Amino acid sequence: GAVRALRPAWLAHRPGPGQMSQTPNLWAMFALGLALAFLAGQGMSLLAYEWIGSPGFEQTQQLRREAGTTLVLVLSLVGAPLGEEALFRGLIYPLLRRRVGIWVAVLFTALTFALLHGNIVQIAATWPMAVLMALVYERTRRLAATVAGPLVFNLAALVVPAHLMAMLVNPVGTLLTVAAFLACAWLVYTPVTRRPQATSGAPAVDRGD
C-alpha cells in the first residue's frame, strides 16, 4: 500500500536471489572483529561502571559467586551461546530481514540482545559483539559461526583478569578501540551490500539489500 511505497530505502528489504560468494578474508575479519568487540565492550563497560556504577551488575556478580564455578561455566560457554544465538540470530534476525534492511535488523537485534542483560555494564560490554554476530550471520547464514563468537567472548571475559583490563582502559584508548571495531564491522558489512559487476553476456544481479 501507500505506507510500503513511502518507506525509505534504508528500511526496505527486497528479497534477492541469495548470498554472494564469500570473500577469502571473511573469517580473518571475523576473528579481528571479535577481538575488537571484546576490547571495546570491556572498555566501555569498565568506564560505565567507574563513572555511573551499576547495582544490577553487582547483583549479577554476587549471583555468579553463589552459583559456583561449574554452573557459571556451563551457562556461559554452552547455555548462553546456544540459547541466545538460536533466539536472536536463528529466529528474530531472519524474521526481521524478510521485512527490513540490514542495518535496521542488525541494530534492533543487537540492542535487544544487549538490553536483555539488564544493567549498563553488561549492555555496554555485549552490544559490539551482538552487532558483529548479526553481520556474520548475514554473510554466512550459519549459526555455528555466531555460536562460536559468544563462546569465545564469554571465555575471554572469564579468564582475562579484571584488574588487567582496568589497567589498559582509559577514555581515549576505549574511543579508539570502538572506532577500530566499527571500521572492522563496516568491512564485514560491505560485501553484503556490494553488487556484482556485470560481465559480457550476463547482466548484474540485484541482491535487493
C-alpha positions in Angstrom: 0.0 0.0 0.0 0.9 3.7 0.3 2.8 3.2 3.5 5.0 0.5 2.0 5.7 2.7 -1.1 6.8 5.6 1.1 9.2 3.6 3.2 12.8 5.0 3.0 15.2 2.8 1.0 17.3 2.0 4.1 14.3 0.5 5.8 13.1 -1.6 2.9 14.2 -5.1 2.1 13.6 -6.6 -1.3 14.4 -10.3 -1.2 17.2 -11.2 -3.6 18.4 -14.4 -5.2 20.7 -15.5 -2.5 24.1 -14.9 -0.9 27.1 -13.6 -2.7 30.2 -15.8 -2.7 32.3 -15.3 0.4 35.4 -13.3 0.3 38.6 -15.1 1.4 39.3 -12.8 4.3 35.8 -13.1 5.9 37.0 -15.4 8.7 40.1 -13.3 9.4 37.8 -10.2 9.7 35.5 -12.2 12.0 38.4 -13.0 14.3 39.7 -9.5 14.3 36.2 -8.1 14.8 35.6 -10.4 17.8 38.9 -9.3 19.4 38.0 -5.7 18.9 34.4 -6.2 20.1 35.8 -7.7 23.3 38.2 -4.9 23.9 35.7 -2.2 23.0 32.9 -3.8 25.1 35.2 -4.3 28.1 36.5 -0.7 27.9 33.0 0.8 27.7 31.7 -1.4 30.5 34.5 -0.6 32.8 34.2 3.1 32.2 30.4 2.9 32.7 31.0 1.1 36.0 33.6 3.7 37.1 31.5 6.7 36.1 27.9 5.6 36.8 28.1 2.5 38.9 25.7 -0.4 38.5 23.9 -2.1 41.4 22.4 -4.6 38.8 25.9 -5.7 37.7 27.0 -6.1 41.3 23.9 -8.3 42.0 24.7 -10.4 38.9 28.3 -10.9 40.1 27.0 -11.9 43.5 24.6 -14.5 42.0 27.5 -15.9 39.9 29.6 -16.3 43.0 26.8 -18.1 44.8 26.1 -20.4 41.8 29.6 -21.8 41.7 32.2 -22.2 39.0 30.8 -25.2 37.3 27.3 -23.8 36.8 28.8 -20.5 35.6 31.0 -22.3 33.1 28.1 -24.3 31.7 25.8 -21.4 31.4 28.5 -19.0 29.9 30.1 -21.5 27.5 27.1 -23.7 26.5 23.7 -22.4 27.6 24.1 -18.7 26.7 25.8 -19.1 23.3 23.4 -21.8 22.1 20.2 -20.3 23.5 20.8 -16.6 22.7 22.1 -17.2 19.2 19.2 -19.6 18.4 16.8 -16.9 19.5 18.4 -13.7 18.2 20.2 -14.8 15.1 18.3 -18.0 14.3 14.8 -16.7 14.8 14.4 -12.9 15.3 17.0 -11.7 12.8 15.7 -13.8 9.8 12.2 -12.7 10.6 13.2 -9.0 10.6 15.2 -9.4 7.4 12.2 -10.5 5.5 10.7 -7.0 6.1 13.5 -4.6 6.7 17.0 -3.7 5.6 20.3 -5.0 7.0 21.1 -2.2 9.5 17.6 -2.0 10.9 17.7 -5.7 11.6 21.3 -5.6 12.9 20.8 -2.7 15.3 17.4 -3.8 16.5 18.6 -7.3 17.4 21.9 -6.1 18.9 20.2 -3.5 21.1 17.6 -6.0 22.2 20.3 -8.6 22.9 22.3 -6.1 25.0 19.2 -4.8 26.9 18.4 -8.4 27.8 21.4 -8.4 30.1 19.7 -5.9 32.4 22.4 -3.5 33.5 24.5 -0.8 32.0 27.8 -2.6 32.4 26.8 -5.7 30.6 24.8 -3.7 28.0 28.0 -1.8 27.1 30.0 -5.0 27.1 27.8 -7.0 24.8 26.5 -4.7 22.1 29.6 -4.7 19.9 29.7 -8.5 19.9 25.9 -8.6 19.1 26.4 -6.2 16.1 29.3 -8.4 14.8 27.3 -11.6 15.2 24.4 -10.2 13.2 26.7 -9.2 10.4 28.4 -12.5 10.3 25.1 -14.3 10.2 24.0 -12.0 7.3 27.2 -13.1 5.4 27.1 -16.8 6.2 23.6 -17.8 7.3 25.5 -20.2 9.7 24.5 -20.3 13.4 27.7 -22.3 14.1 29.8 -19.2 13.5 27.6 -17.0 15.6 27.6 -19.5 18.5 31.4 -19.7 18.4 31.7 -15.9 18.7 29.8 -15.6 22.1 31.5 -18.7 23.4 35.0 -17.2 22.8 33.8 -13.8 24.0 32.4 -15.3 27.3 35.5 -17.4 27.8 37.8 -14.4 27.4 35.6 -12.5 29.9 36.0 -15.3 32.4 39.8 -15.8 32.0 41.1 -12.3 31.4 41.7 -10.7 34.9 39.6 -7.7 35.5 42.5 -5.8 37.0 44.5 -6.3 33.8 41.6 -4.8 31.8 41.3 -2.0 34.2 45.0 -1.1 33.8 44.5 -0.9 30.0 41.3 1.0 29.9 41.2 4.8 29.5 38.7 7.0 27.7 40.9 7.8 24.7 42.0 4.1 24.3 38.4 2.9 24.5 37.3 5.5 21.9 40.0 4.4 19.5 39.1 0.7 20.1 35.4 1.4 19.4 36.4 3.3 16.2 38.5 0.3 15.1 35.7 -2.1 15.8 33.2 0.0 13.8 35.7 0.1 10.9 36.0 -3.7 11.1 32.3 -4.2 11.2 31.9 -2.0 8.2 34.4 -4.2 6.3 32.4 -7.2 7.2 29.2 -5.4 6.1 30.5 -4.0 2.8 30.5 -7.3 0.8 26.9 -7.8 1.8 25.7 -4.7 0.0 28.2 -4.6 -2.9 26.6 -5.6 -6.2 28.5 -8.0 -8.5 30.0 -6.4 -11.7 28.2 -7.1 -14.9 30.1 -9.4 -17.3 29.7 -9.6 -21.1 26.5 -11.5 -21.9 25.5 -11.8 -18.3 23.6 -9.0 -16.5 24.4 -8.0 -13.0 22.2 -9.5 -10.3 20.5 -7.1 -7.8 20.5 -8.8 -4.4 18.0 -6.4 -3.1 19.6 -5.5 0.2 
